[in-house]
Amino acid sequence: MVERIVLENAVIVFGRRGCCMSHVVKRLLLGLGVNPVVHEVEENDEEGVDGELNSSNNNNNKVQFPAVFIGGKFFGGLDRIMATHISGELVPILKQAGALWL
């Protein structure tokens, strides 16, 4: 299920329900003009979703929440989103994935 959702959406954020870091990622993306799909994971479902995310990740990096997928591939968490935004690299990546048109 997770792999299908990731492939069908340009940007998707998986995060714990009520997590402030997931909220920051969502607000940053919305501020850039991206409308990300946000999948909030309940605490009792966390282990199963975490396992699916790690199995769909081709980079062999352990996926942690919040987990951002851009263009069908694991991009990273809050730290990677913030670093690429600050460096100016995030907008071109989002455009390439089809999440931004301007």
Backbone as a chain_set.jsonl record, in Angstrom:
{"seq": "MVERIVLENAVIVFGRRGCCMSHVVKRLLLGLGVNPVVHEVEENDEEGVDGELNSSNNNNNKVQFPAVFIGGKFFGGLDRIMATHISGELVPILKQAGALWL", "coords": {"N": [[0.82, -1.189, 0.0], [1.881, 1.307, 0.829], [3.948, 1.758, -1.007], [2.53, 2.109, -3.392], [1.07, 4.464, -2.836], [3.195, 6.266, -2.58], [4.268, 6.256, -5.178], [2.154, 7.317, -6.645], [1.915, 10.0, -6.005], [3.323, 13.269, -6.228], [4.596, 14.546, -4.077], [4.837, 13.339, -0.857], [4.247, 13.146, 2.61], [5.053, 11.313, 5.365], [4.182, 11.033, 8.669], [4.166, 11.103, 12.286], [1.081, 11.182, 14.018], [0.118, 14.332, 15.113], [2.711, 15.266, 15.393], [5.114, 17.766, 15.767], [7.279, 18.23, 14.073], [6.504, 17.086, 11.656], [4.449, 18.808, 11.059], [5.893, 21.175, 10.598], [7.319, 20.485, 8.256], [5.167, 20.124, 6.488], [4.044, 22.748, 6.5], [6.178, 24.244, 5.439], [6.371, 23.174, 2.825], [3.785, 23.803, 1.866], [3.995, 26.582, 1.955], [5.757, 27.004, -0.118], [4.185, 26.495, -2.241], [3.486, 23.937, -2.816], [1.297, 21.19, -2.675], [1.317, 18.911, -0.561], [0.667, 15.412, -0.063], [-0.321, 14.256, 3.008], [0.297, 11.775, 5.258], [-0.738, 10.706, 8.194], [0.462, 8.797, 10.81], [-0.744, 6.543, 13.132], [0.161, 5.788, 16.522], [0.032, 3.036, 17.2], [0.19, 1.864, 14.692], [2.626, 2.491, 13.764], [4.986, 0.868, 13.672], [4.476, -1.021, 11.623], [4.07, 0.609, 9.328], [6.522, 1.894, 9.279], [8.197, -0.265, 8.687], [7.288, -0.888, 6.085], [7.965, 1.502, 4.751], [10.751, 1.462, 4.966], [11.305, -0.83, 3.472], [10.55, -0.006, 0.934], [12.39, 1.88, 0.366], [15.052, 2.622, -1.605], [17.586, 3.559, -1.145], [18.753, 2.459, 1.053], [18.944, 3.832, 3.432], [17.881, 4.326, 6.751], [14.538, 4.962, 7.242], [12.943, 7.545, 8.923], [10.399, 9.159, 10.873], [9.435, 12.577, 10.482], [8.939, 11.377, 7.181], [9.815, 12.182, 3.954], [8.809, 11.848, 0.67], [9.691, 12.464, -2.597], [8.815, 12.719, -5.912], [8.416, 9.961, -6.092], [10.521, 8.807, -4.748], [12.457, 8.255, -1.782], [13.232, 11.124, -0.019], [14.082, 12.374, 2.351], [14.171, 13.566, 5.754], [13.035, 16.11, 8.04], [15.434, 17.546, 8.46], [16.849, 17.288, 6.005], [15.032, 18.432, 4.196], [14.955, 21.073, 5.173], [17.679, 21.826, 4.862], [18.056, 21.632, 2.059], [16.202, 23.501, 1.244], [17.208, 25.898, 2.351], [19.613, 26.065, 0.958], [18.679, 26.558, -1.555], [18.118, 24.543, -3.322], [15.804, 23.054, -3.183], [13.403, 23.934, -4.507], [13.947, 23.596, -7.356], [14.112, 20.763, -7.357], [11.542, 20.048, -6.584], [10.129, 21.102, -8.755], [11.077, 19.481, -10.82], [9.992, 17.059, -10.053], [7.372, 17.494, -10.565], [5.769, 18.774, -8.773], [5.651, 21.478, -8.528], [4.842, 24.165, -10.713], [5.638, 26.68, -11.553]], "CA": [[0.0, 0.0, 0.0], [2.725, 2.49, 0.959], [4.676, 1.959, -2.259], [1.57, 2.635, -4.364], [0.803, 5.857, -2.465], [4.404, 7.036, -2.884], [4.419, 6.375, -6.628], [1.034, 8.058, -7.217], [1.919, 11.4, -5.587], [4.6, 13.952, -6.436], [5.196, 14.763, -2.751], [4.067, 12.764, 0.242], [4.895, 13.226, 3.915], [4.592, 10.366, 6.38], [4.58, 11.522, 9.978], [3.363, 10.69, 13.44], [-0.064, 12.064, 14.279], [0.377, 15.37, 16.098], [4.138, 15.563, 15.496], [5.411, 19.146, 15.364], [8.227, 18.223, 12.95], [5.695, 16.83, 10.469], [3.734, 20.057, 10.808], [6.861, 22.115, 10.017], [7.561, 20.056, 6.872], [3.954, 20.43, 5.738], [3.909, 24.198, 6.351], [7.223, 24.704, 4.518], [5.972, 22.792, 1.477], [2.631, 24.618, 1.507], [4.5, 27.931, 1.728], [6.421, 27.03, -1.425], [3.177, 26.282, -3.263], [3.283, 22.495, -3.012], [0.199, 20.633, -1.897], [1.741, 17.535, -0.305], [-0.212, 14.453, 0.599], [0.212, 13.993, 4.348], [-0.242, 10.542, 5.846], [-0.419, 10.677, 9.617], [0.516, 7.425, 11.293], [-1.084, 6.348, 14.54], [1.239, 5.162, 17.29], [-0.036, 1.571, 17.143], [0.489, 1.451, 13.321], [3.936, 3.038, 13.426], [5.97, -0.174, 13.353], [4.146, -1.6, 10.324], [4.333, 1.605, 8.285], [7.977, 2.083, 9.263], [8.757, -1.403, 7.958], [6.969, -0.726, 4.661], [8.761, 2.612, 4.224], [12.137, 1.018, 4.844], [11.416, -1.802, 2.383], [10.401, 0.688, -0.346], [13.494, 2.831, 0.239], [16.144, 2.021, -2.366], [18.879, 4.106, -0.716], [19.192, 1.705, 2.233], [18.988, 4.681, 4.621], [16.728, 4.057, 7.597], [13.511, 5.994, 7.157], [12.386, 7.95, 10.205], [9.336, 10.146, 10.728], [8.67, 12.588, 9.253], [9.627, 10.88, 5.995], [9.326, 12.885, 2.779], [9.08, 11.225, -0.618], [9.507, 13.402, -3.703], [8.967, 12.05, -7.193], [8.411, 8.513, -5.934], [11.735, 8.344, -4.069], [12.687, 8.801, -0.448], [14.065, 12.321, -0.066], [14.694, 12.576, 3.662], [13.318, 14.08, 6.81], [13.009, 17.552, 8.255], [16.773, 18.129, 8.295], [17.191, 17.359, 4.574], [14.131, 19.416, 3.591], [15.413, 22.411, 5.58], [18.989, 22.091, 4.27], [17.923, 21.896, 0.624], [15.465, 24.759, 1.101], [18.127, 26.996, 2.648], [20.618, 26.149, -0.105], [18.027, 26.918, -2.806], [18.018, 23.369, -4.19], [14.531, 22.356, -3.019], [12.427, 24.321, -5.528], [14.188, 22.856, -8.608], [13.786, 19.348, -7.157], [10.079, 19.964, -6.592], [9.693, 21.34, -10.136], [11.417, 18.286, -11.588], [9.065, 16.003, -9.644], [6.025, 17.853, -10.992], [5.004, 19.311, -7.641], [5.558, 22.931, -8.775], [4.812, 24.462, -12.145], [6.234, 27.991, -11.837]], "C": [[0.864, 1.251, 0.0], [3.43, 2.787, -0.359], [3.76, 2.553, -3.332], [1.28, 4.109, -4.096], [1.989, 6.746, -2.84], [4.526, 7.271, -4.383], [3.324, 7.225, -7.268], [1.057, 9.548, -6.898], [3.3, 12.019, -5.766], [5.33, 14.158, -5.112], [4.273, 14.162, -1.7], [4.905, 12.806, 1.513], [4.244, 12.201, 4.828], [5.093, 10.876, 7.719], [3.689, 10.982, 11.073], [2.229, 11.691, 13.631], [0.297, 13.049, 15.393], [1.835, 15.771, 16.244], [4.425, 16.969, 14.973], [6.38, 19.188, 14.185], [7.501, 17.943, 11.636], [4.931, 18.082, 10.069], [4.658, 21.082, 10.147], [7.129, 21.763, 8.557], [6.36, 20.422, 6.007], [3.826, 21.926, 5.484], [4.956, 24.762, 5.392], [6.821, 24.406, 3.082], [4.764, 23.595, 1.005], [3.052, 26.051, 1.197], [5.202, 28.086, 0.391], [5.431, 26.834, -2.571], [2.921, 24.825, -3.596], [2.11, 22.065, -2.145], [0.524, 19.169, -1.607], [0.619, 16.682, 0.26], [0.44, 14.153, 1.935], [-0.495, 12.765, 4.908], [0.211, 10.498, 7.295], [-0.567, 9.251, 10.136], [0.181, 7.408, 12.786], [0.043, 5.601, 15.239], [1.221, 3.639, 17.183], [0.237, 1.034, 15.733], [1.913, 1.8, 12.903], [4.935, 1.971, 12.975], [5.723, -0.77, 11.967], [4.445, -0.652, 9.173], [5.827, 1.847, 8.159], [8.651, 0.96, 8.488], [8.498, -1.305, 6.471], [7.794, 0.393, 4.028], [10.203, 2.193, 4.014], [12.307, 0.003, 3.716], [11.273, -1.14, 1.021], [11.522, 1.687, -0.598], [14.671, 2.142, -0.439], [17.523, 2.488, -1.923], [19.486, 3.369, 0.458], [19.42, 2.582, 3.454], [17.741, 4.389, 5.44], [15.784, 5.248, 7.55], [12.981, 6.264, 8.553], [11.323, 9.008, 9.945], [9.819, 11.518, 11.151], [9.531, 12.148, 8.066], [8.995, 11.529, 4.768], [9.769, 12.132, 1.528], [8.754, 12.247, -1.698], [9.765, 12.645, -4.998], [9.074, 10.546, -7.085], [9.621, 7.942, -5.225], [11.857, 8.996, -2.703], [13.655, 9.967, -0.548], [14.784, 12.545, 1.253], [13.671, 13.068, 4.663], [13.392, 15.588, 6.892], [14.372, 18.182, 8.002], [17.156, 18.276, 6.824], [16.317, 18.377, 3.86], [14.617, 20.824, 3.907], [16.738, 22.764, 4.909], [18.869, 22.403, 2.78], [17.123, 23.167, 0.365], [16.402, 25.95, 1.306], [19.152, 27.173, 1.537], [20.009, 26.529, -1.455], [17.834, 25.755, -3.768], [16.637, 22.714, -4.161], [13.54, 22.675, -4.134], [12.703, 23.625, -6.863], [13.863, 21.359, -8.495], [12.273, 19.143, -7.212], [9.518, 20.189, -7.996], [9.927, 20.095, -10.985], [10.452, 17.134, -11.284], [7.631, 16.285, -10.082], [5.161, 18.387, -9.883], [4.821, 20.811, -7.745], [5.586, 23.171, -10.268], [5.476, 25.78, -12.483], [7.69, 28.033, -11.504]], "O": [[0.595, 2.175, -0.768], [3.5, 3.942, -0.779], [4.188, 3.416, -4.098], [1.248, 4.914, -5.027], [1.806, 7.848, -3.357], [4.856, 8.378, -4.809], [3.545, 7.801, -8.333], [0.274, 10.299, -7.48], [4.317, 11.382, -5.493], [6.544, 13.967, -5.034], [3.077, 14.45, -1.668], [6.106, 12.539, 1.495], [3.031, 12.22, 5.036], [6.287, 11.123, 7.889], [2.598, 10.471, 10.818], [2.403, 12.893, 13.429], [0.725, 12.649, 16.476], [2.167, 16.548, 17.139], [4.022, 17.317, 13.863], [6.303, 20.107, 13.37], [7.857, 18.514, 10.605], [4.783, 18.378, 8.883], [4.238, 21.783, 9.226], [7.164, 22.652, 7.707], [6.521, 20.969, 4.915], [3.529, 22.334, 4.361], [4.652, 25.665, 4.612], [6.915, 25.275, 2.215], [4.727, 24.024, -0.149], [2.519, 26.666, 0.273], [5.237, 29.181, -0.172], [5.792, 26.988, -3.738], [2.214, 24.518, -4.556], [1.958, 22.528, -1.015], [0.062, 18.28, -2.322], [-0.26, 17.17, 0.969], [1.627, 13.831, 1.99], [-1.721, 12.726, 5.016], [1.387, 10.281, 7.588], [-1.588, 8.595, 9.925], [0.748, 8.158, 13.58], [0.793, 4.863, 14.6], [2.277, 3.015, 17.085], [0.495, -0.161, 15.591], [2.349, 1.441, 11.809], [5.649, 2.168, 11.992], [6.673, -0.998, 11.218], [5.008, -1.061, 8.158], [6.342, 1.988, 7.05], [9.577, 1.207, 7.715], [9.382, -1.603, 5.669], [8.269, 0.254, 2.901], [10.81, 2.53, 2.998], [13.353, -0.021, 3.067], [11.812, -1.648, 0.038], [11.59, 2.279, -1.676], [15.223, 1.183, 0.099], [18.528, 1.877, -2.288], [20.631, 3.633, 0.824], [20.029, 2.131, 4.424], [16.658, 4.223, 4.88], [16.181, 6.389, 7.788], [12.614, 5.341, 9.28], [11.347, 9.676, 8.912], [10.569, 11.611, 12.122], [10.704, 12.508, 7.968], [7.784, 11.439, 4.566], [10.948, 11.821, 1.354], [7.667, 12.825, -1.708], [10.806, 12.008, -5.16], [9.749, 9.913, -7.897], [9.747, 6.723, -5.104], [11.422, 10.128, -2.491], [14.755, 9.832, -1.085], [15.971, 12.871, 1.266], [12.464, 12.99, 4.438], [13.767, 16.259, 5.931], [14.454, 19.247, 7.389], [17.733, 19.293, 6.439], [16.805, 19.114, 3.003], [14.685, 21.674, 3.019], [16.904, 23.888, 4.435], [19.508, 23.334, 2.289], [17.349, 23.84, -0.64], [16.386, 26.899, 0.523], [19.522, 28.3, 1.206], [20.746, 26.795, -2.404], [17.428, 25.961, -4.911], [16.33, 21.897, -5.029], [12.896, 21.764, -4.656], [11.765, 23.101, -7.463], [13.383, 20.762, -9.458], [11.787, 18.185, -7.813], [8.544, 19.545, -8.385], [9.068, 19.707, -11.776], [10.139, 16.332, -12.164], [6.77, 15.412, -9.982], [3.94, 18.452, -10.027], [3.924, 21.367, -7.112], [6.274, 22.465, -11.005], [5.854, 25.977, -13.638], [8.335, 29.065, -11.686]]}, "num_chains": 1, "name": "protein.A"}
